[in-house]
């Protein structure tokens, strides 16, 4: 897996690899608003995970997931470190571990 210096570099590179949809984290699933699609933990796999630490603030820490679904949707989910930990189901927590 390639290492990236910045979040924007990673996003651009992964978009070139076909991860073109923006995904949003919900308590028991991820959503693709553009496709009006809910993807549950059993219906997707995490292909790559990249962590980025902000230089000036721990609030700048983020994590990028490259995800593909069983139906062929490929997208990116960006989240802050640990933010999802208390707000998602156990199945989602295990999937994004």
Backbone as CSV, one residue per row, in Angstrom:
resi,resn,N_x,N_y,N_z,CA_x,CA_y,CA_z,C_x,C_y,C_z
1,UNK,0.844,-1.169,0.000,0.000,0.000,0.000,0.897,1.241,0.000
2,UNK,0.550,2.181,-0.829,1.328,3.406,-0.951,1.117,4.308,0.270
3,UNK,2.157,5.045,0.617,2.096,6.007,1.706,1.973,7.411,1.115
4,UNK,1.132,8.222,1.719,0.895,9.585,1.235,1.290,10.590,2.308
5,UNK,1.779,11.754,1.877,2.162,12.810,2.814,0.968,13.618,3.297
6,UNK,-0.035,13.781,2.427,-1.190,14.603,2.794,-2.488,13.884,2.453
7,UNK,-3.545,14.294,3.120,-4.877,13.756,2.851,-5.287,14.036,1.414
8,UNK,-5.021,15.231,0.927,-5.427,15.575,-0.444,-4.689,14.729,-1.481
9,UNK,-3.415,14.419,-1.250,-2.676,13.526,-2.152,-3.331,12.151,-2.202
10,UNK,-3.673,11.636,-1.045,-4.292,10.313,-0.964,-5.634,10.299,-1.677
11,UNK,-6.444,11.317,-1.432,-7.763,11.389,-2.073,-7.610,11.434,-3.587
12,UNK,-6.737,12.287,-4.085,-6.545,12.403,-5.535,-6.085,11.082,-6.142
13,UNK,-5.138,10.422,-5.506,-4.615,9.165,-6.015,-5.687,8.070,-6.012
14,UNK,-6.429,7.973,-4.925,-7.462,6.946,-4.827,-8.622,7.222,-5.779
15,UNK,-8.933,8.482,-6.017,-9.961,8.805,-7.006,-9.533,8.336,-8.388
16,UNK,-8.247,8.472,-8.701,-7.727,7.983,-9.978,-7.838,6.461,-10.087
17,UNK,-7.871,5.781,-8.943,-8.020,4.323,-8.920,-9.487,3.898,-8.912
18,UNK,-10.402,4.862,-9.034,-11.817,4.523,-9.134,-12.644,4.731,-7.882
19,UNK,-12.047,5.207,-6.805,-12.792,5.480,-5.573,-13.397,6.883,-5.689
20,UNK,-14.479,6.977,-6.441,-14.998,8.286,-6.849,-16.169,8.785,-6.023
21,UNK,-16.796,7.929,-5.233,-17.961,8.358,-4.464,-17.556,8.834,-3.075
22,UNK,-18.266,9.854,-2.590,-18.072,10.345,-1.229,-18.994,9.556,-0.311
23,UNK,-18.419,8.963,0.709,-19.183,8.156,1.651,-19.247,8.860,2.997
24,UNK,-20.374,8.680,3.672,-20.586,9.286,4.978,-20.876,8.201,6.002
25,UNK,-20.311,8.363,7.184,-20.468,7.391,8.260,-21.740,7.670,9.041
26,UNK,-22.543,6.634,9.221,-23.736,6.695,10.064,-23.585,5.621,11.141
27,UNK,-24.525,5.551,12.060,-24.345,4.643,13.193,-24.239,3.184,12.794
28,UNK,-25.044,2.710,11.849,-25.019,1.303,11.496,-24.700,1.014,10.046
29,UNK,-24.315,2.036,9.299,-24.020,1.867,7.876,-23.225,3.066,7.366
30,UNK,-22.806,2.979,6.120,-22.247,4.149,5.451,-23.216,4.526,4.338
31,UNK,-23.227,5.804,3.990,-24.149,6.290,2.969,-23.400,6.909,1.810
32,UNK,-23.963,6.714,0.641,-23.524,7.416,-0.553,-24.721,8.261,-0.980
33,UNK,-24.676,9.564,-0.662,-25.809,10.439,-0.958,-26.065,10.552,-2.450
34,UNK,-25.006,10.576,-3.249,-25.169,10.727,-4.699,-25.998,9.589,-5.293
35,UNK,-25.846,8.390,-4.729,-26.577,7.227,-5.232,-27.799,6.884,-4.381
36,UNK,-28.012,7.677,-3.318,-29.102,7.401,-2.362,-29.018,5.948,-1.891
37,UNK,-27.827,5.584,-1.413,-27.523,4.206,-1.080,-27.005,4.093,0.344
38,UNK,-27.529,3.120,1.078,-27.022,2.762,2.399,-26.274,1.445,2.255
39,UNK,-25.044,1.406,2.770,-24.226,0.205,2.664,-23.919,-0.280,4.086
40,UNK,-24.385,-1.468,4.404,-24.218,-2.033,5.741,-22.880,-2.772,5.850
41,UNK,-22.385,-2.971,7.063,-21.054,-3.559,7.259,-20.818,-4.865,6.505
42,UNK,-21.820,-5.697,6.415,-21.643,-6.970,5.713,-21.588,-6.819,4.193
43,UNK,-21.868,-5.603,3.707,-21.934,-5.362,2.269,-20.756,-4.560,1.712
44,UNK,-19.712,-4.324,2.524,-18.540,-3.613,2.015,-17.254,-4.138,2.635
45,UNK,-16.154,-3.810,1.960,-14.813,-4.139,2.451,-13.963,-2.873,2.426
46,UNK,-13.084,-2.768,3.386,-12.128,-1.664,3.430,-10.865,-2.128,2.713
47,UNK,-10.510,-1.437,1.633,-9.346,-1.802,0.831,-8.059,-1.155,1.333
48,UNK,-8.167,0.079,1.766,-6.990,0.809,2.264,-7.413,1.728,3.403
49,UNK,-6.482,1.952,4.321,-6.680,2.895,5.422,-5.433,3.758,5.506
50,UNK,-5.614,5.075,5.562,-4.501,6.018,5.673,-4.810,6.995,6.801
51,UNK,-3.830,7.182,7.682,-3.991,8.113,8.809,-3.099,9.319,8.584
52,UNK,-3.634,10.490,8.957,-2.896,11.741,8.793,-2.977,12.521,10.088
53,UNK,-1.826,13.029,10.523,-1.758,13.803,11.752,-1.482,15.254,11.416
54,UNK,-2.294,16.139,11.987,-2.114,17.568,11.755,-0.864,18.085,12.446
55,UNK,-0.230,19.055,11.841,1.000,19.623,12.393,0.729,20.525,13.588
56,UNK,-0.396,21.236,13.571,-0.615,22.250,14.592,-1.598,21.842,15.676
57,UNK,-2.451,20.869,15.401,-3.496,20.552,16.355,-3.893,19.089,16.243
58,UNK,-4.167,18.464,17.379,-4.654,17.087,17.330,-6.035,17.031,16.700
59,UNK,-6.741,18.150,16.647,-8.036,18.216,15.989,-7.931,18.065,14.489
60,UNK,-6.708,18.171,13.949,-6.481,18.019,12.516,-6.241,16.568,12.107
61,UNK,-6.241,15.650,13.066,-6.006,14.248,12.757,-7.185,13.667,11.992
62,UNK,-6.898,12.924,10.930,-7.970,12.323,10.153,-7.558,10.941,9.658
63,UNK,-8.555,10.195,9.256,-8.342,8.861,8.723,-9.159,8.732,7.446
64,UNK,-8.559,8.118,6.440,-9.193,7.954,5.132,-9.353,6.465,4.851
65,UNK,-10.571,6.060,4.539,-10.867,4.682,4.174,-11.205,4.620,2.694
66,UNK,-10.576,3.718,1.953,-10.955,3.402,0.580,-11.806,2.139,0.665
67,UNK,-13.046,2.239,0.218,-14.045,1.191,0.443,-14.657,0.752,-0.880
68,UNK,-14.923,-0.556,-0.995,-15.729,-1.030,-2.126,-16.885,-1.873,-1.579
69,UNK,-18.018,-1.779,-2.244,-19.195,-2.526,-1.813,-19.367,-3.768,-2.674
70,UNK,-20.213,-4.663,-2.224,-20.500,-5.885,-2.965,-21.126,-5.594,-4.324
71,UNK,-21.799,-4.443,-4.455,-22.443,-4.115,-5.727,-21.553,-3.271,-6.634
72,UNK,-20.296,-3.080,-6.224,-19.330,-2.414,-7.093,-19.121,-0.931,-6.866
73,UNK,-19.767,-0.351,-5.868,-19.557,1.062,-5.558,-18.217,1.212,-4.848
74,UNK,-17.381,2.114,-5.354,-16.088,2.395,-4.727,-16.076,3.853,-4.290
75,UNK,-15.713,4.072,-3.029,-15.718,5.436,-2.536,-14.765,5.647,-1.379
76,UNK,-14.746,6.889,-0.925,-13.848,7.312,0.148,-14.647,7.826,1.335
77,UNK,-14.205,7.430,2.506,-14.785,7.882,3.755,-13.683,8.553,4.556
78,UNK,-13.873,9.823,4.886,-12.902,10.571,5.691,-13.533,10.811,7.055
79,UNK,-12.770,10.525,8.101,-13.266,10.716,9.457,-12.114,11.173,10.345
80,UNK,-12.456,11.744,11.474,-11.446,12.132,12.459,-11.126,10.922,13.322
81,UNK,-9.917,10.834,13.832,-9.525,9.725,14.707,-10.513,9.591,15.845
82,UNK,-11.028,8.402,16.008,-11.809,8.102,17.191,-13.182,8.719,17.276
83,UNK,-13.548,9.592,16.371,-14.850,10.246,16.473,-15.966,9.224,16.381
84,UNK,-15.816,8.232,15.513,-16.858,7.254,15.309,-16.973,6.265,16.458
85,UNK,-15.990,6.173,17.300,-15.891,5.109,18.291,-17.127,4.974,19.171
86,UNK,-17.730,6.059,19.576,-18.871,5.979,20.473,-20.200,6.114,19.745
87,UNK,-20.188,6.470,18.490,-21.422,6.806,17.795,-21.851,5.793,16.747
88,UNK,-21.176,4.655,16.654,-21.539,3.677,15.637,-21.766,2.307,16.263
89,UNK,-22.389,1.438,15.492,-22.682,0.095,15.974,-21.391,-0.707,16.123
90,UNK,-21.492,-1.776,16.863,-20.337,-2.650,17.062,-19.868,-3.243,15.735
91,UNK,-20.802,-3.588,14.859,-20.447,-4.149,13.545,-19.644,-3.138,12.721
92,UNK,-20.043,-1.862,12.761,-19.310,-0.818,12.037,-17.931,-0.607,12.659
93,UNK,-17.873,-0.621,13.965,-16.605,-0.431,14.669,-15.610,-1.517,14.265
94,UNK,-16.064,-2.775,14.228,-15.197,-3.889,13.843,-14.759,-3.771,12.387
95,UNK,-15.667,-3.345,11.532,-15.362,-3.248,10.108,-14.313,-2.162,9.833
96,UNK,-14.363,-1.069,10.585,-13.464,0.068,10.364,-12.229,0.015,11.251
97,UNK,-12.036,-1.046,11.966,-10.910,-1.209,12.884,-9.594,-1.212,12.156
